[in-house]
Each structure stands twice: as structure tokens, then as C-alpha cells.
Amino acid sequence: MKYQEIKFKNKSNNYSILIGERSINLLANKIRIILPKTKKIALIVDKKVPKKFKNNLKNNLKKYQIIFINFDAREKNKSFNKVNSLLNILLAKNLNRSDLLIGVGGGITGDVSSFVASIYKRGINFINVPTTLLAQVDSAIGGKTGVNSNYGKNLIGTFYQPRLVIIDTLFLKSLPKKEMICGYAEILKHAIIKDKNFFRWLQKKTKFLFLKQTKELVYAIKKSCNIKLHFVSRDTNEKNLRMILNFGHTFAHAIEVKNNYSKKITHGEAVLSGMIIASKISLIKKICSLKTFNEIKNVYIKNKLEYSFKKYSNKNEIDKLLPYLKNDKKNNDNNINFILLKNVGRTTLPNQNKISLENLKNMTKTISQY
């Protein structure tokens, strides 16, 4: 299959995103071209990545001095302690700023390894090789790095663009359906916030994504990357417009923190829940129509995803989430800064819909009735 290439450009960065089956085989040649001074390469690799892929990476990069670091990709390892231990490994191996750090894994691995790259000697070259659908369509795109704290998810981090992103769809063949659903949530979000035609395509083609059909996966990944880059290129440091990409994430992050980042609920499943709650609030506030809400809800039902929001159709369960909303990154005062839905393909702008916790509490009974 021919590889798809997307080019990211802004005032200070310029890099490619390569998408396709076996695109990982392009890695060594790309490093030679874009980073000719690199001699040492540190690879932070999710320990769940199949051994055959790890061996392939070692063989492809055998001309370089390789430091191979296995990483246990859990939310609890998105921490300063883990970052410090990784930095110490790089320092002990004396990598310099012309050398390279590569993150190979899902969103957690990418977030941590890119954060490490951004602060090691004030910035070392970084390449992202996302291996989960979630990372390929969302977290590997846009340059956000970060770790968690006791106060919330991704509250500590930097903005740091990679030199290259390689998206190999072959990695997805080994993923369980739960992980595919996790990535699908972000694909669906991208369609809902920006592209009605893409949403119509998903209404018909979602089943092929879950069946891991390469042609459909490449199309959906490329569309998602382009939509995310549309916002990122206009607002790299998330001061305004980029916040639209957080549609559904206000409640999603609250769900994750409340559940102590439990494996029982993935980030994507939390986003699926959060998007439905945000859509209900949009409906209650008469920002979107019942027809629009039902269009979105029917995608869930058709693809057996309604389990993701059933629990949060209960007033008491929604009320339990409210205290966790106040640390959302979009907030700039005591109110909760929501991105709400106007119709499929269009949201409200950041800072247009701020709701106090008191008003939200008064709203939860109505939210639970839809």
C-alpha cells in the first residue's frame, strides 16, 4: 500500500506524519535524512509492544548506538518519579542534543517520552511511533506532552513538537477491541466537532474499523490527523481554538480521576461518556437540537457502545463527578469552561459556555433523563 503523508507546518516547526502498513520500515532512512548528526538513539518502548516489532526496530537501527528502555505504560507511571528515572538513564548514557529519543507505544508512552525529550538538556530530538489507535489519531499529534498529578490528568507538561511521526497500522492488528474502541472515541470526536461528511462516513463504516480493515483505518486515521492539525496549527499552545479538541473531555477526565485511572475504563470510554454528557448539556441549553443529539446517540447504539454512558445516565453518578471538574485545564475562573455542540461538525467556541458547579448540580436531574 502507498504511504500517506501529512505535513505539519507552523512558524517554528515542520515535520511529516507517515501513515500506512509497514511504514515503520521507513524509520532508519528518515532519521538519516532529517537527523544526519545522530549517533545515539534511546528507545522508550511500551513493554506490551510485541517482540517481533521490537526486534524489527533493533535491526532497522543497527547502525546506531541503541539504548533500549522497556516502559510499563500505566497512568500511575505518568509521574515525576518515572520521568526522573528515565532522565537519569539518558544522562548516564550521555546523549547529546543532536542524538534522538524515540517513543514507541500508546498515548501514555508518547506523553511521557515526549515530556522527557522536551526537558532533557532543554530539548532533544524526538520521534513518535504510536502503536495504539488512540495514540495514532490523537495523542501523538499536536505536540502536547505531560504527566499526571494527584489533582488531575495531564496537568503538568510542555508543548514540544516531534521531528517525525510514523503511524504503522500493522501495530493495530494485535490490539483487543477495547483498545480499538478507545481510539475510535477520538475519531468520532473529530468528526463531531469538525466534519459532517466524515461523521456520515463513520455512520456507515465504523464496523470496518473494528474489523481492522487497513483501507478504512488509513482513511480514518488520516482524516483525524488532519482535523487535529487544523486546530493545532492555528493554536499550537492551546490558548483558545485548540480547546475545541477537548469536546467531551471535561467529564471524561473527571471520570478517569474519580476512578483512580482504573484499567476498567479506558480514556476513550471515558471520552464516549463525556461526549454524551456534553451533548445532553448542549440540548438542555438549546444549543443543539434533539435531532442532532439522537444522530450521535444512534452511532453509539448501532455499534454497541451505549454501555459507555449507561452508568452516567444516573443523577447520583453524575453528581459524584462534579467536584473533579474544577481542575479542568480549560477553566480560567471558578466556572467550568465547556465546549458544547451546535450541530454535527460545529461546536461553540471556548469561553462561550461557562457553567458554575451549582448550576450544573441543578441540571443533573435533567441530564439523567435523556
C-alpha positions as CSV (number, residue, x, y, z in Angstrom):
1,M,0.0,0.0,0.0
2,K,1.2,3.5,-0.8
3,Y,2.1,5.5,2.3
4,Q,0.0,8.6,3.2
5,E,2.0,11.7,4.2
6,I,0.7,14.7,6.1
7,K,3.0,17.7,6.6
8,F,2.7,19.9,9.7
9,K,3.9,23.4,9.4
10,N,3.8,26.5,11.7
11,K,6.2,29.3,12.4
12,S,8.7,27.2,14.3
13,N,8.1,23.6,13.3
14,N,8.0,21.5,10.2
15,Y,7.6,17.7,10.2
16,S,5.9,14.8,8.5
17,I,3.4,12.3,9.6
18,L,3.7,9.0,7.7
19,I,0.7,6.6,7.7
20,G,0.4,3.1,6.3
21,E,1.0,-0.6,6.8
22,R,4.7,-1.3,7.5
23,S,5.6,2.4,7.5
24,I,8.0,1.6,10.4
25,N,10.4,0.3,7.7
26,L,10.9,3.9,6.6
27,L,12.3,5.0,10.1
28,A,16.0,4.4,9.6
29,N,16.1,6.2,6.2
30,K,14.1,9.2,7.6
31,I,16.5,9.5,10.6
32,R,19.5,9.5,8.2
33,I,17.9,12.4,6.2
34,I,16.4,14.6,8.9
35,L,19.0,13.9,11.7
36,P,22.3,13.3,10.0
37,K,24.3,14.0,13.2
38,T,22.6,11.5,15.3
39,K,24.8,8.7,16.8
40,K,22.9,7.5,19.8
41,I,19.2,6.6,19.9
42,A,17.2,5.9,23.1
43,L,14.0,4.0,22.5
44,I,11.3,4.1,25.3
45,V,9.2,1.1,24.3
46,D,5.9,0.0,25.9
47,K,6.5,-3.4,27.2
48,K,3.3,-4.6,25.6
49,V,4.6,-4.0,22.1
50,P,5.0,-7.5,20.5
51,K,8.6,-8.8,20.5
52,K,8.6,-9.0,16.6
53,F,8.2,-5.3,16.4
54,K,11.0,-4.6,18.9
55,N,13.3,-6.9,17.0
56,N,12.4,-5.1,13.8
57,L,13.3,-1.8,15.4
58,K,16.7,-3.1,16.6
59,N,17.5,-4.5,13.1
60,N,16.5,-1.3,11.3
61,L,18.6,0.9,13.7
62,K,21.6,-1.3,14.0
63,K,23.9,1.4,12.5
64,Y,23.3,3.5,15.6
65,Q,24.2,3.1,19.3
66,I,20.9,1.9,20.8
67,I,19.7,2.4,24.3
68,F,16.6,0.2,24.7
69,I,14.3,1.1,27.6
70,N,11.2,-1.0,28.4
71,F,8.4,1.1,29.8
72,D,5.4,-0.1,31.9
73,A,2.7,2.1,30.3
74,R,0.3,2.7,33.2
75,E,-1.4,6.0,34.2
76,K,0.4,5.7,37.5
77,N,3.7,5.8,35.6
78,K,2.9,9.2,34.1
79,S,4.7,10.7,37.1
80,F,7.7,12.8,38.0
81,N,9.3,9.8,39.7
82,K,9.2,7.8,36.4
83,V,10.3,10.9,34.4
84,N,13.3,11.3,36.8
85,S,14.4,7.7,36.4
86,L,14.2,8.0,32.6
87,L,16.2,11.2,32.6
88,N,18.9,9.5,34.7
89,I,19.3,6.7,32.2
90,L,19.7,9.3,29.4
91,L,22.2,11.3,31.4
92,A,24.2,8.2,32.3
93,K,24.4,7.3,28.6
94,N,25.4,10.9,27.9
95,L,23.1,11.5,25.0
96,N,23.7,15.0,23.5
97,R,21.2,17.3,21.8
98,S,22.0,16.0,18.3
99,D,21.0,12.5,19.4
100,L,17.5,11.1,19.4
101,L,14.8,9.8,21.7
102,I,12.0,7.6,20.1
103,G,8.8,6.8,21.9
104,V,7.2,3.5,20.8
105,G,3.8,2.8,22.4
106,G,0.4,4.2,23.1
107,G,-0.6,7.5,24.5
108,I,1.0,7.1,27.9
109,T,4.3,6.1,26.4
110,G,4.1,9.0,24.0
111,D,3.2,11.6,26.6
112,V,6.0,10.6,29.0
113,S,8.7,10.1,26.4
114,S,7.9,13.4,24.7
115,F,7.9,15.2,28.0
116,V,11.3,13.6,28.8
117,A,12.6,14.7,25.4
118,S,11.3,18.3,25.9
119,I,13.2,18.8,29.2
120,Y,16.4,16.7,28.7
121,K,19.1,19.2,28.2
122,R,16.4,21.7,27.3
123,G,15.3,19.6,24.3
124,I,16.5,16.6,22.4
125,N,15.3,15.3,19.1
126,F,12.1,13.3,19.4
127,I,10.3,10.9,17.1
128,N,6.9,9.4,18.0
129,V,5.9,5.9,16.9
130,P,2.3,5.4,18.2
131,T,1.2,1.8,18.4
132,T,-2.4,2.2,19.5
133,L,-5.3,3.7,17.6
134,L,-5.8,6.3,20.3
135,A,-2.3,7.5,20.0
136,Q,-2.3,7.4,16.2
137,V,-5.4,9.6,15.9
138,D,-4.9,11.9,18.8
139,S,-2.1,11.9,21.4
140,A,0.8,11.5,19.0
141,I,-0.4,14.5,17.0
142,G,0.0,18.1,18.1
143,G,3.0,18.2,20.4
144,K,1.3,18.1,23.9
145,T,3.4,16.3,26.5
146,G,2.7,15.7,30.1
147,V,2.3,13.7,33.3
148,N,-0.5,13.4,35.9
149,S,-0.7,14.7,39.4
150,N,-3.0,14.0,42.4
151,Y,-5.1,17.0,41.3
152,G,-5.8,15.6,37.8
153,K,-4.8,14.2,34.5
154,N,-2.1,15.8,32.3
155,L,-1.9,19.0,34.4
156,I,1.9,19.1,34.2
157,G,3.6,19.3,30.8
158,T,5.0,21.1,27.9
159,F,4.3,21.7,24.2
160,Y,7.1,20.0,22.1
161,Q,6.8,19.0,18.5
162,P,8.4,15.8,17.2
163,R,10.8,15.6,14.3
164,L,8.7,12.8,12.7
165,V,5.6,10.7,13.5
166,I,5.3,7.2,12.0
167,I,1.9,5.6,12.1
168,D,2.1,1.9,11.2
169,T,-1.4,0.3,11.1
170,L,0.2,-3.1,11.4
171,F,0.6,-2.4,15.1
172,L,-3.2,-2.3,15.4
173,K,-3.6,-6.0,14.4
174,S,-2.6,-7.1,17.9
175,L,-4.9,-4.8,19.8
176,P,-8.0,-6.0,21.6
177,K,-11.4,-4.5,20.7
178,K,-11.4,-2.4,23.9
179,E,-8.3,-0.6,22.7
180,M,-9.8,-0.1,19.3
181,I,-12.9,1.4,20.9
182,C,-10.6,3.7,22.9
183,G,-9.1,5.2,19.7
184,Y,-12.5,5.2,17.9
185,A,-13.8,7.6,20.6
186,E,-11.3,10.3,19.4
187,I,-12.0,9.5,15.7
188,L,-15.8,10.1,16.4
189,K,-15.0,13.2,18.4
190,H,-13.0,14.7,15.5
191,A,-15.9,14.0,13.1
192,I,-18.5,15.5,15.5
193,I,-16.5,18.8,16.1
194,K,-15.4,19.5,12.5
195,D,-16.5,17.3,9.6
196,K,-20.1,16.3,8.9
197,N,-19.2,14.3,5.9
198,F,-16.7,12.3,7.9
199,F,-19.4,11.7,10.5
200,R,-21.7,10.3,7.7
201,W,-18.8,8.1,6.6
202,L,-18.5,6.8,10.2
203,Q,-22.2,6.0,10.3
204,K,-21.6,3.5,7.5
205,K,-18.0,2.4,8.0
206,T,-17.4,2.1,11.8
207,K,-17.7,-1.7,11.7
208,F,-14.8,-1.9,9.3
209,L,-12.6,0.0,11.8
210,F,-13.4,-2.6,14.5
211,L,-12.6,-5.4,12.0
212,K,-9.2,-3.6,11.4
213,Q,-9.6,-3.2,7.7
214,T,-6.4,-1.4,6.5
215,K,-8.0,0.8,3.9
216,E,-10.7,2.1,6.2
217,L,-8.2,2.5,9.1
218,V,-5.8,4.6,7.0
219,Y,-8.6,6.8,5.8
220,A,-10.0,7.4,9.3
221,I,-6.5,8.0,10.8
222,K,-5.6,10.5,8.1
223,K,-8.9,12.3,8.4
224,S,-8.5,12.5,12.2
225,C,-4.9,13.7,12.0
226,N,-5.9,16.4,9.5
227,I,-8.7,17.6,11.7
228,K,-6.5,17.7,14.8
229,L,-3.8,19.6,12.9
230,H,-6.4,22.1,11.7
231,F,-6.8,23.3,15.3
232,V,-3.2,22.7,16.4
233,S,-1.7,24.8,13.5
234,R,-3.9,27.7,14.4
235,D,-3.3,27.5,18.2
236,T,-0.2,25.4,19.0
237,N,-0.1,26.2,22.7
238,E,-3.9,25.8,23.4
239,K,-4.7,29.3,24.3
240,N,-8.1,29.3,22.6
241,L,-9.2,27.5,19.4
242,R,-7.4,24.2,20.2
243,M,-9.6,23.8,23.3
244,I,-12.3,22.6,20.9
245,L,-10.4,19.3,20.7
246,N,-11.4,18.8,24.3
247,F,-15.1,18.3,23.5
248,G,-16.3,15.6,25.8
249,H,-13.1,15.6,27.9
250,T,-14.3,17.8,30.7
251,F,-16.4,15.0,32.2
252,A,-14.1,12.3,30.7
253,H,-11.1,13.5,32.8
254,A,-13.3,13.7,35.8
255,I,-14.4,10.1,35.3
256,E,-10.8,8.9,35.0
257,V,-9.6,10.8,38.1
258,K,-12.6,9.6,40.2
259,N,-11.9,6.0,39.1
260,N,-8.2,6.5,40.0
261,Y,-7.2,5.8,36.4
262,S,-8.5,2.3,36.7
263,K,-8.0,-0.2,33.8
264,K,-11.7,-1.0,34.0
265,I,-12.4,2.2,32.0
266,T,-10.1,3.4,29.2
267,H,-9.6,7.0,28.3
268,G,-11.6,6.5,25.1
269,E,-14.6,5.0,27.0
270,A,-14.5,8.0,29.4
271,V,-14.5,10.3,26.3
272,L,-17.5,8.4,24.9
273,S,-19.3,9.1,28.2
274,G,-18.1,12.7,28.3
275,M,-19.3,13.4,24.7
276,I,-22.8,12.2,25.5
277,I,-23.0,14.3,28.7
278,A,-21.7,17.4,26.8
279,S,-24.3,16.7,24.1
280,K,-27.0,16.5,26.7
281,I,-26.0,19.8,28.2
282,S,-26.0,21.3,24.7
283,L,-29.5,20.0,24.2
284,I,-30.7,21.3,27.6
285,K,-29.2,24.8,26.9
286,K,-30.9,24.7,23.5
287,I,-27.6,25.0,21.7
288,C,-28.2,21.8,19.7
289,S,-31.4,20.1,18.5
290,L,-32.9,16.8,19.6
291,K,-32.2,15.5,16.1
292,T,-28.5,16.2,16.4
293,F,-28.3,14.6,19.8
294,N,-30.1,11.5,18.5
295,E,-27.8,11.2,15.5
296,I,-24.8,10.9,17.8
297,K,-26.6,8.6,20.3
298,N,-27.6,6.3,17.4
299,V,-24.0,5.8,16.4
300,Y,-23.3,4.5,19.9
301,I,-26.3,2.2,19.8
302,K,-25.6,0.9,16.3
303,N,-22.1,0.0,17.3
304,K,-23.0,-1.3,20.8
305,L,-21.2,1.5,22.6
306,E,-24.1,2.6,24.8
307,Y,-22.5,0.7,27.7
308,S,-20.0,3.6,27.9
309,F,-22.6,6.1,29.1
310,K,-25.3,4.0,30.8
311,K,-23.8,4.5,34.3
312,Y,-23.8,8.3,33.7
313,S,-27.5,8.4,32.9
314,N,-27.9,8.3,36.7
315,K,-28.2,11.7,38.6
316,N,-26.2,10.4,41.6
317,E,-23.4,9.2,39.4
318,I,-23.1,12.5,37.6
319,D,-23.2,14.4,40.9
320,K,-20.2,12.4,42.1
321,L,-18.2,13.7,39.1
322,L,-18.8,17.4,39.7
323,P,-16.1,18.0,42.3
324,Y,-13.5,16.8,39.8
325,L,-14.4,19.3,37.2
326,K,-12.9,22.3,38.8
327,N,-9.3,21.3,37.9
328,D,-10.1,21.0,34.2
329,K,-7.3,22.7,32.1
330,K,-9.7,24.9,30.1
331,N,-11.0,26.6,33.3
332,N,-9.7,30.2,33.8
333,D,-12.1,31.1,36.7
334,N,-14.3,29.4,39.2
335,N,-16.8,28.2,36.5
336,I,-16.4,25.1,34.3
337,N,-15.5,26.0,30.7
338,F,-17.4,23.7,28.4
339,I,-17.1,23.1,24.7
340,L,-20.7,22.4,23.6
341,L,-22.2,21.2,20.4
342,K,-24.2,23.3,17.9
343,N,-24.7,20.6,15.3
344,V,-22.6,17.8,13.8
345,G,-19.4,19.4,12.5
346,R,-19.7,22.6,14.6
347,T,-19.2,23.4,18.3
348,T,-19.3,26.5,20.4
349,L,-16.1,28.4,21.0
350,P,-14.0,28.2,24.2
351,N,-15.1,30.6,27.0
352,Q,-18.6,30.9,25.5
353,N,-20.3,28.5,27.9
354,K,-19.1,28.6,31.4
355,I,-21.3,26.9,34.0
356,S,-21.0,27.1,37.8
357,L,-20.9,23.9,39.8
358,E,-24.1,25.0,41.5
359,N,-25.9,25.3,38.1
360,L,-24.5,22.0,36.9
361,K,-25.9,20.3,40.0
362,N,-29.3,21.8,39.3
363,M,-29.0,20.4,35.8
364,T,-28.0,16.8,36.5
365,K,-31.5,15.5,37.0
366,T,-32.5,16.7,33.5
367,I,-29.2,15.3,32.1
368,S,-30.0,11.9,33.5
369,Q,-33.4,11.8,31.9
370,Y,-32.2,11.9,28.2
